[in-house]
Amino acid sequence: MITALAFVPPEDVVAYFEILSIEIEAVFPSLQPILDWLESHYIGMLRREGVRRIPAFPIPTWNLYREILLSNNTHYLIKY
C-alpha cells in the first residue's frame, strides 16, 4: 500500500500517507517504527508548529505521477 504513494499526485501524498498510516497502525501496530522511518525520510516529520520538516528524499524526487502521465512508454499502460 505504501508503495502506491509513488503514483499519487505529489500534492496529495501527505494526506494519503496519513490515511494509510492510521489504517496500517490499526491492523499492524508493530509496523509503527517503519511508518515513522518512512515519514521521516520520505514525507517529512510533523513539527510542533504543524509544519513538516524537509525529508531526506523530498516527494518530487521519488514520486512518479507526472512522469507516468507524460510518458509515451507503453510499459506503464495496462491493456484490457
N, C-alpha and C positions, 0 to 999 in steps of 0.2 A: 504493500500500500504506500509506504513512504517513497519508494522509487517513482511512483506516479506523479509526485510533485514536480518532476523534471518536465512534465508535459502540461502543466497548469500555467495560465498566463502569469508572468512574473509578479504583477501587482496583486495577485490572489494567493500567492504561495504561502504567505504568513497566515492568512485566515484558514486555509486548508490544513496547514501544519497544526494549528491549534485544535481544529476539529479532530484530526486524526490522532493527535496526542491524547485527547480526552478519551476517545474510543479505545485506543490501544491500552492505555493505562487501566481502564476499567476491566478489560478482558485479561491482560497480561501485565500485572503490576511489576513483575520482575524486570520488565523491559525499560523501566523509568530511567536508569542510568544511560542507556543507549539513546533514548529520546533527548535527554539533557545534552549528551555529547553532540548529537545531530543539530540540536538547536544552537548550541554554542558555535559550532563550526560552519554550519550551512544556512542558518536562519538569522542568528543574532540573538543573544540573550536579552531578555526584557529587563531594563534597569528600573530602579525605584521611581524615576520620573515618568515612567510609561513609554520611554523611548528605547528602541532596540540598539544594541551595540553593533558595530560593523563586524560581520562574521569573518573568519579566516578565508572562506570561499564565498564571496558575495553571490547572490542569486543570479545575476546576469552571466556569471562565469560557468554555471552548470545547468541553467535552465535551457531547454531545447524547444520551447513552444514556438517562438518566432522562426527559428531555423527550420523547423518542420513545415510550418505554413508557407515559407518562402522557397522551400526546396522543390526541385523538379525530380528528385530522386525517388523512383518508384519503390525503393527499399522501405520507405516509410508508409507506403499506402497499403491498405488492406483491400483485397479484391474479393468480391462476392460472387 
